[in-house]
Amino acid sequence: MLEVIVQNGKDAELASKYGADRLEVVSAISEGGLRQVMVQ
């Protein structure tokens, strides 16, 4: 299983294209990332 952290729709599309099984959407990545939602 490959889980990828993404910040926006473009990141999510690329992660999916390259085989991500799960996405974790975060904001403020420069501050360590704030988790918003888990998408499967």
N, CA, C and O atoms as CSV, one atom per row, in Angstrom:
chain,resi,resn,atom,element,x,y,z
A,1,MET,N,N,0.847,-1.167,0.000
A,1,MET,CA,C,0.000,0.000,0.000
A,1,MET,C,C,0.895,1.234,0.000
A,1,MET,O,O,1.880,1.296,0.737
A,2,LEU,N,N,0.551,2.202,-0.822
A,2,LEU,CA,C,1.300,3.453,-0.916
A,2,LEU,C,C,0.389,4.614,-0.546
A,2,LEU,O,O,-0.610,4.876,-1.216
A,3,GLU,N,N,0.750,5.310,0.538
A,3,GLU,CA,C,0.005,6.490,0.979
A,3,GLU,C,C,0.835,7.722,0.660
A,3,GLU,O,O,2.030,7.757,0.957
A,4,VAL,N,N,0.223,8.725,0.065
A,4,VAL,CA,C,0.934,9.926,-0.355
A,4,VAL,C,C,0.283,11.156,0.261
A,4,VAL,O,O,-0.941,11.277,0.286
A,5,ILE,N,N,1.117,12.068,0.759
A,5,ILE,CA,C,0.629,13.340,1.283
A,5,ILE,C,C,0.514,14.321,0.121
A,5,ILE,O,O,1.451,14.488,-0.660
A,6,VAL,N,N,-0.653,14.972,0.015
A,6,VAL,CA,C,-0.887,15.950,-1.055
A,6,VAL,C,C,-1.427,17.241,-0.452
A,6,VAL,O,O,-1.985,17.255,0.645
A,7,GLN,N,N,-1.243,18.328,-1.205
A,7,GLN,CA,C,-1.726,19.627,-0.748
A,7,GLN,C,C,-2.854,20.181,-1.605
A,7,GLN,O,O,-3.548,21.109,-1.191
A,8,ASN,N,N,-3.043,19.621,-2.797
A,8,ASN,CA,C,-4.050,20.172,-3.701
A,8,ASN,C,C,-4.472,19.119,-4.725
A,8,ASN,O,O,-3.978,17.991,-4.729
A,9,GLY,N,N,-5.390,19.519,-5.582
A,9,GLY,CA,C,-5.915,18.609,-6.591
A,9,GLY,C,C,-4.873,18.111,-7.571
A,9,GLY,O,O,-4.894,16.945,-7.966
A,10,LYS,N,N,-3.963,18.986,-7.966
A,10,LYS,CA,C,-2.912,18.580,-8.909
A,10,LYS,C,C,-2.026,17.509,-8.291
A,10,LYS,O,O,-1.695,16.518,-8.941
A,11,ASP,N,N,-1.638,17.712,-7.020
A,11,ASP,CA,C,-0.850,16.697,-6.316
A,11,ASP,C,C,-1.600,15.372,-6.273
A,11,ASP,O,O,-1.013,14.313,-6.496
A,12,ALA,N,N,-2.892,15.432,-5.987
A,12,ALA,CA,C,-3.709,14.217,-5.888
A,12,ALA,C,C,-3.778,13.493,-7.223
A,12,ALA,O,O,-3.674,12.267,-7.267
A,13,GLU,N,N,-3.951,14.232,-8.308
A,13,GLU,CA,C,-4.001,13.608,-9.631
A,13,GLU,C,C,-2.685,12.902,-9.953
A,13,GLU,O,O,-2.687,11.779,-10.456
A,14,LEU,N,N,-1.566,13.559,-9.665
A,14,LEU,CA,C,-0.266,12.949,-9.942
A,14,LEU,C,C,-0.034,11.722,-9.071
A,14,LEU,O,O,0.453,10.698,-9.551
A,15,ALA,N,N,-0.379,11.821,-7.798
A,15,ALA,CA,C,-0.202,10.687,-6.895
A,15,ALA,C,C,-1.016,9.486,-7.374
A,15,ALA,O,O,-0.528,8.357,-7.380
A,16,SER,N,N,-2.243,9.739,-7.770
A,16,SER,CA,C,-3.098,8.667,-8.270
A,16,SER,C,C,-2.528,8.071,-9.551
A,16,SER,O,O,-2.497,6.852,-9.719
A,17,LYS,N,N,-2.085,8.928,-10.438
A,17,LYS,CA,C,-1.507,8.491,-11.716
A,17,LYS,C,C,-0.321,7.557,-11.496
A,17,LYS,O,O,-0.128,6.598,-12.244
A,18,TYR,N,N,0.469,7.845,-10.465
A,18,TYR,CA,C,1.673,7.067,-10.220
A,18,TYR,C,C,1.513,6.000,-9.142
A,18,TYR,O,O,2.500,5.509,-8.594
A,19,GLY,N,N,0.263,5.644,-8.839
A,19,GLY,CA,C,0.014,4.441,-8.063
A,19,GLY,C,C,-0.341,4.592,-6.598
A,19,GLY,O,O,-0.333,3.601,-5.868
A,20,ALA,N,N,-0.653,5.792,-6.142
A,20,ALA,CA,C,-1.032,5.957,-4.742
A,20,ALA,C,C,-2.325,5.198,-4.454
A,20,ALA,O,O,-3.283,5.266,-5.225
A,21,ASP,N,N,-2.340,4.485,-3.347
A,21,ASP,CA,C,-3.539,3.780,-2.906
A,21,ASP,C,C,-4.396,4.654,-2.001
A,21,ASP,O,O,-5.623,4.555,-1.997
A,22,ARG,N,N,-3.718,5.524,-1.225
A,22,ARG,CA,C,-4.416,6.421,-0.302
A,22,ARG,C,C,-3.767,7.791,-0.374
A,22,ARG,O,O,-2.573,7.921,-0.644
A,23,LEU,N,N,-4.583,8.813,-0.126
A,23,LEU,CA,C,-4.098,10.193,-0.107
A,23,LEU,C,C,-4.389,10.811,1.249
A,23,LEU,O,O,-5.456,10.598,1.825
A,24,GLU,N,N,-3.431,11.579,1.753
A,24,GLU,CA,C,-3.662,12.374,2.945
A,24,GLU,C,C,-3.516,13.830,2.533
A,24,GLU,O,O,-2.435,14.266,2.137
A,25,VAL,N,N,-4.606,14.575,2.628
A,25,VAL,CA,C,-4.614,15.980,2.218
A,25,VAL,C,C,-4.220,16.826,3.427
A,25,VAL,O,O,-4.837,16.739,4.489
A,26,VAL,N,N,-3.178,17.651,3.248
A,26,VAL,CA,C,-2.701,18.498,4.336
A,26,VAL,C,C,-2.541,19.937,3.850
A,26,VAL,O,O,-2.445,20.202,2.652
A,27,SER,N,N,-2.514,20.849,4.806
A,27,SER,CA,C,-2.183,22.241,4.523
A,27,SER,C,C,-0.998,22.613,5.400
A,27,SER,O,O,-0.613,21.834,6.272
A,28,ALA,N,N,-0.425,23.761,5.193
A,28,ALA,CA,C,0.707,24.268,5.977
A,28,ALA,C,C,1.838,23.249,6.057
A,28,ALA,O,O,2.366,22.982,7.136
A,29,ILE,N,N,2.206,22.682,4.909
A,29,ILE,CA,C,3.252,21.661,4.883
A,29,ILE,C,C,4.568,22.202,5.424
A,29,ILE,O,O,5.341,21.453,6.021
A,30,SER,N,N,4.837,23.488,5.225
A,30,SER,CA,C,6.084,24.082,5.714
A,30,SER,C,C,6.131,24.138,7.244
A,30,SER,O,O,7.197,24.315,7.833
A,31,GLU,N,N,4.979,23.988,7.873
A,31,GLU,CA,C,4.901,23.989,9.331
A,31,GLU,C,C,4.683,22.584,9.898
A,31,GLU,O,O,4.258,22.421,11.041
A,32,GLY,N,N,4.973,21.602,9.097
A,32,GLY,CA,C,4.820,20.218,9.539
A,32,GLY,C,C,3.572,19.543,9.021
A,32,GLY,O,O,3.401,18.335,9.184
A,33,GLY,N,N,2.698,20.312,8.397
A,33,GLY,CA,C,1.481,19.754,7.810
A,33,GLY,C,C,0.332,19.635,8.792
A,33,GLY,O,O,0.475,19.060,9.871
A,34,LEU,N,N,-0.781,20.173,8.414
A,34,LEU,CA,C,-2.011,20.061,9.204
A,34,LEU,C,C,-2.946,19.131,8.458
A,34,LEU,O,O,-3.339,19.409,7.325
A,35,ARG,N,N,-3.296,18.042,9.086
A,35,ARG,CA,C,-4.137,17.024,8.448
A,35,ARG,C,C,-5.566,17.528,8.329
A,35,ARG,O,O,-6.128,18.073,9.280
A,36,GLN,N,N,-6.145,17.341,7.152
A,36,GLN,CA,C,-7.521,17.759,6.924
A,36,GLN,C,C,-8.456,16.573,6.766
A,36,GLN,O,O,-9.479,16.494,7.446
A,37,VAL,N,N,-8.118,15.658,5.885
A,37,VAL,CA,C,-9.027,14.539,5.598
A,37,VAL,C,C,-8.235,13.387,4.979
A,37,VAL,O,O,-7.232,13.603,4.299
A,38,MET,N,N,-8.697,12.175,5.222
A,38,MET,CA,C,-8.084,11.002,4.617
A,38,MET,C,C,-9.022,10.487,3.510
A,38,MET,O,O,-10.213,10.291,3.749
A,39,VAL,N,N,-8.491,10.274,2.318
A,39,VAL,CA,C,-9.289,9.821,1.185
A,39,VAL,C,C,-8.774,8.466,0.742
A,39,VAL,O,O,-7.572,8.286,0.546
A,40,GLN,N,N,-9.693,7.498,0.583
A,40,GLN,CA,C,-9.295,6.173,0.099
A,40,GLN,C,C,-9.923,5.908,-1.231
A,40,GLN,O,O,-9.713,4.843,-1.811
